[in-house]
Amino acid sequence: MKLYKVQEVAKIAGVSVRTLHHYDSIGLMKPSNIGTNRYRYYNDEDLKLLQHILFFKEIGFSLKKIQEIVAGGFDPDFALTQHIDLLNQKKERLEKLVENAELTRHEVQGTRTLTNEERFAAFSIKKVDDNIKKYTEPEPVEETIQVDEATAAAAESASATMEPAAEPAVDVKTVEAVAGSTAEQQEEAEASTPVATIPAEEPKPEKEEEDLEEINREGNRIYSTVSGLMHLPPDSSEVQTEMQAYYRLLDRFYECTPQMFRGLGELYASDSRFASNIDQHGEGLSKYLKEAMYIFAEELQHA
């Protein structure tokens, strides 16, 4: 069976290498083989899964919803039937919007007049949503897809808000300022096709609400754990295991890139508002965390 390097898969699918690394890190699509040189290798079955992931993304599913579907395994034939149905719905909506825009242009040009009902008719067509039941609860004649809720890992993008004190550890505007752009904007610079959007990016569905109490609890657990490991070098396996957990925690809200993760570490150490919060878990933790995050980001970027 032919194996493909990550760069080859990125070129074939029109996504960025960073996107494939991200899908690997969150367990959505892992390569079938890791070489002794630590290179990722994908086979044809992996590419078939990637095609389904891109279909889901094109329809408008969040990564979290896609993970829920993929986690328990799904029937590709049934999934394709649903892809076709939802894409046809999306096509119908887009065609109506184009027709509406053309009619409105005629009105602007003075060749016809629209009623207010006509003006908004196309917008009344229901948008295709990420109704996971379309994939997990088929008609009785079809095979039911089982979804293990516990295996649905972190997914789409925004930043975590751990609160060891009054000030949040991370907020959305801060992450955007550090990163300079969203993950998808960065990926557009790396690949000719926008990530998981074929052929053009459309507004993402509204982000899933997360249990902030759970997020805060996990963030504080990581801070406390790392504080207790500060006697070890920041590149130790124990510390880096916590950095992986922290990276995945951020990924629940934001498609966190290695650059972004590294930038956040820099911010924690240099901004007194963040440093004072983090250092409540241990004196000097913010600077130690910066080093540990930097090491993890470098390792991830070159993996």
C-alpha positions in Angstrom: 0.0 0.0 0.0 1.4 3.4 -1.0 2.2 5.8 1.8 2.2 9.6 1.6 4.2 12.1 3.5 2.4 14.9 5.2 3.5 17.4 2.6 2.1 15.2 -0.2 -1.3 14.8 1.6 -1.4 18.6 2.1 -0.8 19.1 -1.6 -3.3 16.5 -2.8 -6.1 17.6 -0.4 -5.5 21.4 -0.7 -5.0 21.9 3.0 -2.0 23.1 5.0 0.5 20.9 6.8 -0.4 22.7 10.0 -4.0 21.5 9.5 -2.9 17.9 9.3 -0.7 18.3 12.3 -3.7 19.7 14.2 -6.0 16.9 13.2 -3.3 14.5 14.4 -2.8 16.3 17.7 -6.5 16.2 18.6 -6.9 12.6 17.4 -9.3 13.3 14.6 -7.0 11.9 11.8 -3.8 10.2 12.9 -1.3 9.0 10.3 -1.2 5.2 9.8 2.5 5.1 10.3 5.2 7.1 12.1 8.7 6.4 10.6 11.8 6.0 12.6 12.7 9.5 11.5 9.4 10.6 13.2 7.9 11.5 9.8 4.1 11.0 9.5 3.0 8.7 6.7 -0.6 8.4 5.5 -2.3 5.7 3.4 -5.2 5.7 1.1 -7.7 4.9 3.9 -6.4 8.0 5.8 -7.1 10.1 2.7 -10.6 8.7 2.4 -11.2 9.8 6.0 -9.8 13.2 5.2 -12.2 13.6 2.3 -15.1 13.0 4.7 -13.7 15.5 7.2 -13.5 18.1 4.4 -17.1 17.3 3.4 -18.2 17.8 7.0 -16.3 21.1 7.2 -17.8 22.3 3.9 -21.3 21.6 5.1 -20.5 23.6 8.2 -19.8 21.1 11.0 -17.5 22.1 13.8 -14.5 20.0 14.5 -16.1 18.9 17.7 -19.1 17.5 15.9 -16.9 15.8 13.3 -15.0 14.1 16.1 -18.2 12.9 17.6 -19.2 11.3 14.3 -15.7 9.8 13.5 -14.9 8.6 17.0 -17.3 5.6 17.0 -16.8 4.8 13.4 -19.4 5.5 10.7 -20.8 4.0 7.5 -19.1 5.8 4.6 -22.0 4.9 2.2 -24.6 6.3 4.6 -22.4 9.3 5.3 -22.1 10.1 1.6 -25.8 10.0 1.2 -26.1 12.6 4.0 -23.3 14.7 2.5 -25.2 14.8 -0.8 -28.5 15.7 0.9 -27.0 18.5 2.9 -24.9 19.8 0.1 -27.9 19.9 -2.1 -29.7 21.9 0.6 -26.8 24.3 0.7 -26.7 24.5 -3.1 -30.5 25.4 -3.1 -30.0 28.1 -0.6 -27.0 29.6 -2.4 -28.9 29.5 -5.7 -31.8 31.4 -4.1 -29.5 33.9 -2.7 -27.9 34.5 -6.1 -31.3 34.9 -7.6 -32.3 37.3 -4.9 -29.1 39.3 -5.4 -29.8 39.5 -9.2 -33.4 40.7 -8.6 -32.1 43.3 -6.1 -29.6 44.5 -8.7 -32.4 45.0 -11.2 -34.2 47.1 -8.6 -31.1 49.2 -7.9 -30.8 49.7 -11.7 -34.5 50.8 -11.8 -35.8 48.0 -14.0 -38.1 46.4 -11.4 -39.4 46.8 -7.9 -39.3 44.2 -5.2 -41.8 43.7 -2.4 -40.3 43.4 1.1 -41.4 39.7 1.0 -39.5 39.2 -2.2 -36.5 41.0 -0.7 -36.1 38.6 2.1 -37.5 35.4 0.7 -34.1 33.8 0.1 -33.0 34.4 3.7 -36.0 32.5 5.1 -34.6 29.2 3.7 -33.2 27.3 6.6 -29.4 27.2 6.7 -27.8 23.8 6.8 -26.9 23.2 10.4 -24.5 20.8 12.1 -27.4 18.4 13.0 -25.3 15.4 14.0 -28.5 13.3 14.2 -28.5 13.2 10.4 -25.4 11.0 10.7 -26.0 9.3 14.0 -29.7 8.5 13.7 -30.4 7.2 10.2 -33.8 5.7 9.1 -34.4 2.2 10.5 -33.4 0.6 7.3 -29.9 2.0 7.7 -27.2 1.0 10.2 -27.2 3.1 13.4 -24.0 5.0 14.0 -22.8 4.7 17.6 -21.1 7.8 19.0 -19.1 7.6 22.2 -19.6 11.0 23.9 -16.5 10.4 26.1 -14.2 10.2 23.0 -15.3 13.5 21.5 -12.0 15.5 22.0 -11.4 19.2 21.8 -12.3 21.1 18.7 -13.0 24.5 17.3 -11.4 27.7 18.1 -11.4 30.4 20.7 -9.2 30.8 23.7 -9.4 29.2 27.2 -10.4 31.3 30.2 -8.8 29.8 33.2 -9.3 31.9 36.3 -7.0 31.3 39.2 -7.9 34.8 40.3 -10.0 37.7 39.1 -8.2 38.1 35.8 -8.6 35.4 33.1 -5.4 33.6 32.0 -6.3 33.9 28.3 -9.0 35.7 26.4 -9.9 35.7 22.7 -8.6 39.2 21.9 -5.3 38.4 23.6 -4.8 35.2 21.6 -5.6 37.0 18.4 -3.2 39.8 19.2 -0.4 37.3 20.0 -1.0 35.2 17.0 -1.5 38.1 14.6 -4.4 36.3 12.9 -6.6 33.3 13.3 -5.4 29.8 12.6 -7.3 29.6 9.3 -6.0 33.0 8.2 -2.4 31.7 8.8 -3.2 28.5 6.9 -4.4 30.5 3.9 -0.9 31.8 3.5 0.4 28.3 3.4 -2.0 26.6 1.0 -3.8 27.7 -2.1 -7.1 26.4 -0.8 -8.5 27.7 2.6 -8.4 25.0 5.3 -11.3 22.6 5.2 -13.3 25.0 3.0 -13.8 24.1 -0.7 -13.5 26.2 -2.7 -14.1 29.4 -0.6 -14.4 30.0 3.1 -17.9 30.7 4.4 -18.8 31.9 7.9 -18.3 29.2 10.5 -21.2 28.0 12.5 -21.6 29.5 15.9 -19.1 28.1 18.3 -20.1 25.5 20.8 -20.6 26.7 24.4 -18.2 25.1 26.7 -18.4 24.4 30.4 -16.2 27.2 31.7 -16.2 25.7 35.2 -14.7 22.5 33.7 -12.2 24.5 31.6 -11.1 26.6 34.6 -10.8 23.5 36.7 -8.6 21.7 34.2 -6.5 24.9 33.6 -5.9 25.3 37.3 -5.0 21.6 37.6 -2.4 22.0 34.9 -0.9 25.1 36.6 -0.8 23.3 40.0 0.7 20.2 38.6 3.4 22.0 36.6 4.2 24.1 39.8 4.9 20.8 41.6 7.2 19.8 38.8 9.4 22.9 38.7 12.3 21.0 40.2 12.5 19.2 36.9 13.9 20.7 33.7 11.0 22.1 31.5 11.8 19.6 28.7 11.2 16.6 31.0 8.6 14.1 29.9 6.4 14.8 33.0 6.3 18.6 32.2 5.8 18.1 28.5 2.9 15.7 29.2 1.2 18.6 30.9 2.0 20.9 28.1 0.3 18.6 25.7 -2.8 18.6 27.9 -2.6 22.4 28.0 -2.3 22.7 24.3 -5.3 20.5 23.8 -7.3 22.5 26.3 -6.6 25.7 24.3 -7.6 23.8 21.2 -11.1 23.4 22.6 -11.6 27.1 21.8 -9.0 27.9 19.2 -7.1 26.1 16.5 -4.0 26.7 18.5 -0.8 26.7 16.3 2.7 26.2 17.7 3.4 29.9 17.0 0.3 30.9 19.0 1.2 28.5 21.9 4.7 29.9 22.0 3.4 33.5 21.9 1.1 32.8 24.8 4.0 31.5 26.9 5.9 34.7 26.1 2.8 36.8 27.2 2.4 34.9 30.4 6.0 35.8 31.5 6.1 39.4 30.2 2.6 40.7 31.1 2.3 41.3 34.9 -1.5 40.8 34.8 -1.0 37.2 33.6 2.2 36.5 35.5 0.6 37.5 38.9 -2.3 35.2 38.3 -0.2 32.2 37.2 2.4 32.8 39.9 -0.3 32.3 42.6 0.2 28.6 41.9 3.9 28.8 42.4 6.6 31.5 42.5 8.2 31.8 39.1 5.7 29.5 37.4 4.9 32.0 34.6 8.5 32.1 33.5 8.9 28.3 33.9 5.6 27.8 31.9 7.0 30.0 29.1 10.1 27.8 28.7 8.0 24.6 28.8 5.5 25.9 26.3 8.3 27.1 24.0 9.8 23.6 24.1 6.5 21.9 23.3 5.8 24.3 20.5 9.2 23.8 18.9 8.8 20.0 19.2 5.3 20.1 17.7 6.3 22.4 14.8 9.2 20.2 13.8 7.4 16.9 14.3 
